[in-house]
Amino acid sequence: MQSMHIAEAGILTLLQGLTSLDRAFAGGHNRPVMSRLHSNPAAAGGLDLETLVAGLAAAPPAFDSRLWLRLLASPPDEAEAARLMAQLEAARPADPAEGARAASADRLAALRGKLAELGIEGFLVPLSDAHRNEILPAASRRLAWLTGFTGSAGMAVVLPERAALFVDGRYTLQVGQQIDPAAFEAVPIGETPPSRWLAEEAPRGARIGYDPWLMTQAEVERFEKALKRSDRDLALVPLEQNPVDAVWRDRPSAPLSPVAPHPLDYAGKAANEKRAELAEALGKAGAGAAVLTLPDSIAWLLNVRAGDGIRQGENGGASSGLA
């Protein structure tokens, strides 16, 4: 059926890319990569050695901590490997929430200054990332960096004169311990949803920014409906760049890690069988494609593993991402 061919073709292209990558790991093709990283970053996919190490340091520790060395040489000598492993450990990022309570007033002021530059009167800071993960890599923990709050659910709303952090009943005590009440007011989300608070508290005519990579269509529509009902001429505005990132000077790198095949003995079913089943389900549903955003879903479908997602453990976790 047509949908099966479309789905198979798209995923097959990706799988062929992963197969090529795996061959590069195993064969001699990646032997010159270390010298290319030093002399010509563009030849190695645009990554220089410092950028690669920073990304690896931001990923959860892998079960095989030396697997990434295959990206550099096959293999490096022991002295070079030891130096690179030490460089990796030294690059591990600090917890974004560390020191955030004491610094939140200054960070909030910097964010407001950036919003003023953009002509925006407010901004939404959800606890989310582009993959809709519940537990986030350090680079995506904007809410923790801004407020100090480390719970697994919440949202901050920043206005020119007020800022609120919305949490559910699980975090009533925790939020009081972690945030600066002079900077953020804690609001029970069950009593006052962020959309309603914003519609009531935003200045008349305010433009409220949000990062479209971090919110679903349903979430955006909920805010738009609330703002429209307010009759205060409020507008929700998608921003091309997240202003929190612009003021987070020491923001960790996005996580990077090698992709490795997941053995069939552990996967239980070949990737092509999984893709065929998915394509069949798409056909029955009358759909032409399925969009997978969660790293664990993608890893399951393709029978691969990597360390660029976090499966368990709060605040960065100690597990090997998708392993």
N, C-alpha and C positions, 0 to 999 in steps of 0.2 A: 504494500500500500504506500501511497505517496508520503504520508507522515513518517513512516518507518524509514524510508530512504533519506528523508531530510534529517531526521534525528541521527541515523546511523552515519551519514556523511559528516555531520558537524562533529560528532564525538570521535569518529574515526580519525579525523584530521588532528584533533587534540592528542589522541592516543598515539598516533604516529610520531608526533612531536616528542611525547614522553619516551617512546621507544628509542628514538634517536638520542635523547638525552641519556638514557640508561646505557646505550652502547658507548656513548662518549665517556661515561663513568668507567666502564669496564675496559675499554680499549686504549690504544695509544693516542687517540685524538686529543685528549685533554692534557697530554704531557707538556705542551708548550704554554698552557694557560697562565701559569704563574708569571712567566716573563712578559706575556701580553698584558696582564693586569698591571704590571709595573710600568711598561713602556707605552701601551696603547689601549686605554680602557675601552674605547669604542669597539675594538676587535673582540672583546669578551662581553658583549651585550651591554656596553655602556657602564659597566661597573669597574671602579678602581678597587684596589685591595682594601683601603680604609672603609669604603662604603659597604663592601661585602662583609667585612668583619663586624661592622656596626649592625648590619641586618641580622647576621647570625647571632650576635650577642643579645638581640632583642627577642629572639625566638626562644620558646621553652627548651630547656636542656634535653638533648636527644638521648635515647638509650645508647646509641653508638656515638659518643662525643667526638670521634675522629672521622666520621663519615664525610664531613664537609671538606676534609683535606683532599679528597679526590677531585674537587673543583680546581685545585691549584697545581697538583702534580700527581704522578702515579708511580710510587708515592713520593713525598718529599723525604729527604734524609731525616734522621732522628733529631738532629740539632735544629734544623729548620722547622720541623713539626713541633718541637717543644717551644720554640720562640713564638710560633703562630698561635698555639694553644694558650700561652701566657697572654698574648695580645688579645685574644678573644675573651678571656676571663676578665681582663682589666677593663674591657669595653662594656661589661654588663651594666645596663641602665639601673638607676635608682628607682625605687617605688615612686610613681608620680604623686601619691598621696603624702609622701614624707615631707613634713614641714608645711603642708598646704594650709592648715588651720591658721598658723601664724602669718602666712603670706597671702591669704585669700583677699584681704582688703586691697593690697597693692595689685594683685592679679586682676581683681574685679575692676579697679580703676583703669588698668591698662586695656582691658577688654572694652570698657566703655569708651575710652579714647579711640580705639580702633573702629568701633561702631559709629562714632561721630564722624570719622573720616569717610566712612562708607555712606553716610546719610541715612543711617538706620537707628531707630530709637529703641529697639529691643532685640533679643536673640534667645533662641531656644537651645538648651544644651541637654540632649537626652543621653541616657546611658546606653550607648549603642555603637556599632561600627557598620561598615559597608556590607558585611556578611550577615548581619543580624545575629551575631554571637551574643550569648548571655554573659560569658566570661571573656574579657577583652584583653588583647595584647597591650603592652604599656603605651604604645603610640596612640591608641584609641581611648585611653582612659582620661578623657578631657574633663569629665565631671569630677573625678577624684582629684585631678590636678587643680581645678578651679576652686573646689569647695572643701576638699579633705574627706568627703563622704565615700566610703568603700563598700557600701551595700550592693546587692545584685540587681536592684531596680530603683529608678529615680529619675528626676528631670529637674533642671534648674531653668528659671526664666529670669532674664536680666533686663531691667528697664533703667532709664537714666537716674532715677532716684531710689528705686527699690529693686531687690533681688530676692527671689524665693526658691527654696529647694523642696520639691514635692516627694514624699516618701510614704510607703504604706505602713500599716501598724506593726510590722515586724521590726521596724527600725526606729521606733519612737525614742528609745533610750540611746541607741547608737548615734543617731544624728545629733543629739544634744551634746554628745561627747566629742564629736569629730569636727563640727563646723564652728565658725566664728559667728555668734548671733548678731554681732554688730554689722556683719557683711551680708549674711543670708538669714532670712526668716524661714524656719521649718514649718511646712504646711502639710497636714494630713491629706493625702491624695484622695482618700475615701470620702472625706467631707467636702473638699474643694478641689475639683480637677484643675489642672494647669490651664486648660482652655478657658474655663469660666473665670478663673482668677485674672488671667491676662485680659479678657474682654472687659472686666470691671476696673482694672487698675492701670492699664496702659493709657498714656496721654492721648487726648483726642487727635486724630489724624496720624497716629504713629504708624511707622513701617516696621514690621517685626520680621527679622531675618531668621532663616533656618538653613541647615545643611541638607540638601535633598538626598544625599547619600546615606543619611542616618535616620530617615523617617520614611514610613510606608505611606502609600497613597491614602489609606484609610485614616492614618494619624493626621496627615495634612488636611484632609477634608473635615475632620472633626474640629480642628482649630479654625479653619475657614468659616465653618458654619457658626461657631461661637462668636467669632469676630463680626460676622455679618449681622447677627442678631443684636449685637451691642448698640448699633446705630451710632457709633462713635467715629466712623470713617477710618477704621483700622484695616491694614492690609498685611497679608503674609507674603514675604518676598524670599524666593530661593536665592542663595548666594553661591557664586562659583567657587570661592575659597572659604574655608572655615576660619572665622576671625580668631577663634581660640588658638589655632595653630600659629597665627601670625604673631601672637604675644607670648607663646610658650617657647622661650628661647632655647632651652635645653631639651626639647621634646625628643624622645627616643626615636630611632629609626623604625620603619616598618619591618616586621620580622621576615627573614629569608632563611631558607634551608634547602638542602638537596632533596629531590624527589626520589624515592626508592620503591621498587615493586613490592607489593604485599603478597607473600607466597600463597598459592592456592590452598595449601594445607590449612592455613589459618583463615583465608577468605571464605572457603567453602563453596564458592561458585565463581566461574571464570567471568572476567569483565565483559566479554562479548555476549555471554548469556544474560547478564544483567541489563546490558544496553538493549538487547533484543526484547526483553520483557518490558522495559520502559517504553520502547518504540511501539510495542503492541498496545500498551495501556494508553498511550497518546492517541493511537488510531481509534481505539474504542471510544475515547472521549471526544473525538472530532477535533483534536488539537494538533497544531503543526510543530510545536516545540514546547519544551519545559525549561524553565530557568531555575537552576540550582545555585543558591548563594552560600549555603553553609559549607565550610571546608570539609566537615566530616561526611556530609552527603556526597560531595564530589570524590573524596578519597574512597568511600565505600563503592561508588559506582565504577570507578576506574581501577580499583585494586591497587592503589598507591598509598604511600604514607609520606609525611613530611612533618617538620616541626614549626610550621608557620601559623598554626592554629593552636588553641588551648582547649583541652577537653575537660580538665578538672583542676580544682585548686583555685581558691580566690586570689585575687591580686597578682596575677601573673602565673600562678600555679607552679608545680614542680614536676609536672608530668611531661612526657614527650609529645605534646601536641596531639597528633592524630594517631599515635601508636596504640 
